[in-house]
């Protein structure tokens, strides 16, 4: 296993909750030395109870699952930044770091002395990155925000909803995960830019911006050609019955994507099924299929219910029809193809998780589990720096 493309890069992670922590975690996956700094009561995500549950769950290492899944490949120290001595210890870490990531509100950053001006006064060459809510400027910059609220403000809850006049929130902290990914992306760009400028760059990402980016195609269509924007529909009222999901006799579902007239013809030929135009009595044209999508879907529901999913999958794949099983998370976790690609991994405490969302040839990301509060205090705060030479040259190079 190689040392990683970010070997020698030190990241100070002073984030709470999920989005910023995930960004720092990805940098740790790439070999950076990430030091997670928490206050005396710890990151509040350590006490997170999943919505609808009654108790917080613990990962194999005894750490809350939500925290564990956002904080692998980091070291951890506890500092009370309200105490001048501990704030000084943080500044010592900052003076020797390449990146500072936070996700706290602007007023909190100022009160704790970790706003951009204060951090760059200590280290002008540091990359300062902040994962925010609705953005770092503008009339709502100070609004409190979380995963779903960012999607709500961006219009995504209507874009994602199968009901035209009713919002729907995708589950699973989707916006937090993507915003963290954007923070890591921005930090990598800033580190490269610093090679040219010698100055510490600033990176801003927000839950609102990420939710807008997620709708790149829909929003762009609405802004430029609103007449062609088709609202989402439910499976029972599809825009096209050729792009839908069908339940098979064994209770499994299959998803098909016959997205053109030619693909629809291949799809129906593979199924050996024919549709009749109710007005002419002749074959139903592709335009007719779209006009009678709900009725065609009902017929296909009955047809797919006659055989198990494996039967239909083999038949459609042999004909070249785009299709796939509709998996549950339990099925994904035991799927041979997912395993063959290494998309899921296990940390050194046994916690199963999702691997970083890309691969690098010849490199395997480390698999260190999230740490308990104060677990690395002696290592990080108690001795001389063990800093490795930076892969990007001297980070303190100022013109």
Order of alpha helices (4+ residues) and beta strands (2+ residues): beta-alpha-beta-alpha-beta-alpha-beta-alpha-alpha-beta-alpha-alpha-alpha-beta-alpha-alpha-beta-beta-alpha-alpha-alpha-alpha-beta-alpha-alpha-beta-beta-alpha
